Amino acid sequence: MGSSSTGFGIKLNYAPSSINKLLRENRLQVWPSDRPGLLVWMVIDNSVSGRHFITSENMPKTVKTLEVLMGDRGAPLILPLHDLQDTRNISENDVWNLNQSKLNAAAARYNTNAWMALRVYKSSTGQWRAARLLSLNGDDDLDELVANNLIGLMNKVVPDAVDNLASHYAYVPDTNAEEVLLQLENINNYQNFYKATRYLESLEVVRHLTVSEVDKDRLVLHLFMEGDINLLLDTLRRDKRMTEKSLPPLMIPGLKGTNAGVNEAAHILAQTQNLYFMWGGH
């Protein structure tokens, strides 16, 4: 008697606010949703065609595996364009030799401080081997991996890279919120005010903010942090709407023109971190 089986699936939905609350109550690591894209250069070496870049045109299955694995981990992926500018900036041999200076220069056009160079080949024993150089904000990590096939190799490379990426950007929420003063220029209408403050409030690393001063097109904001200020800086610097500027003297309302006011302002500055950006894009 023949038999047949019916597959079953389950679809789960969750409330992000409840998950965030659970993470913070239990002081578990939070990986902010505004994550840097990981730029990945891949070169393969074989006896037939020599060394060449792995692209979606010549090795679509490998690239698709990379995309799926990165997507499953919630890690944004940036694939090189391999256009004329890339060709001028970097070669297959540069990636194969893990030439750090060339890779840093070639990655600059993609507006990310996170990149990985991967070289792969099939050994005489039939195993697939890879060496990868991972660079995250200038911190470099070199590792070697082995698998029985190329897809298996990708299944080792991606979790290893994403775990490193998360370790640099995830944080344990701090119950004692650090205060940061942010001066933000080019807030010249209510629409900019709304967009800028909504954007800052949406950042997981910012617990809440208050507006301290509005002076023409300049805002002074108090940001109360639950994570490290370097995470905030990295996020702001990656956002195309934010341009970092040299920090000017901070003007605090009600404290101008008196010695007591100057002293109190100096005390406030000593107790807080101070950032200065312009809103509106590069």
Beta strands, then each sheet from edge to edge (+ up, - down):
strand 1: 38-46
strand 2: 50-53
strand 3: 77-78
strand 4: 114-122
strand 5: 128-136
strand 6: 139-147
strand 7: 178-185
strand 8: 206-215
strand 9: 218-225
strand 10: 242-244
strand 11: 273-279
sheet 1: 2+ 1- 3-
sheet 2: 2+ 1- 4- 5+ 6-
sheet 3: 8+ 9- 7+ 11+ 10-
end
